[in-house]
Amino acid sequence: MSPWDVPNEVQANLPEQAILYSSDLDALVQGINGEGVSSGCQVTWTSGLTVNVALGVARIGSSDVNVEAGDLTSDAADPNLLRIDIVVVNSSAVKSIVKGTWDNFNRPLMPAIPANSILLAALYIEPGATALSAT
C-alpha cells in the first residue's frame, strides 16, 4: 500500500482506519499545494503512549521549517472509547499532539489540523490502552 491508500476494513488494523476523515483530505490538499514533509520527520512509537518525531524539514506555507527530533506523549486513553490523536508540527517548528474527540454516537473523530501546521501522523488510542501499537 502507498502512503495515500485508505485501506478497506479487511486491510485495516482497526475499522476506523478505513474511514477518510476531513483531516486526511486537508493534508492531501496541503501536499498538492506544496506543503508537507520535505525530509525526515518520521513518527515512530517508542514506549507507552510516547512517540518520537525524527529530525527533518517541513514546508509550511511558503517556508521551510527545521524540525528537531523529540518525544511527545499522548494523554491517557479513555477507558471505554477509541480516540484518534494527531501529531503535527507548526511554522515555528513546535511539535505537538492534538487530542481527538467523539461524535454524538461515541465514534472517534480525527481532530482538525491546526492553522499554520502540517499533519505528521495519526495515533489510534484504543480504549484503556497504556501503550500504543507500532502498527
Sequence and secondary structure as in RCSB ss.txt:
>XXXX:A:sequence
MSPWDVPNEVQANLPEQAILYSSDLDALVQGINGEGVSSGCQVTWTSGLTVNVALGVARIGSSDVNVEAGDLTSD
AADPNLLRIDIVVVNSSAVKSIVKGTWDNFNRPLMPAIPANSILLAALYIEPGATALSAT
>XXXX:A:secstr
  TT    TTTSSSGGGGS  HHHHHHHHHHHTT EEEEE  EEEEETTEEEE SEEEEETTEEEEE  EEEE  
   SSS EEEEEEEETT  EEEE  EE TTS EE     TTEEEEEEEEE TT SS    
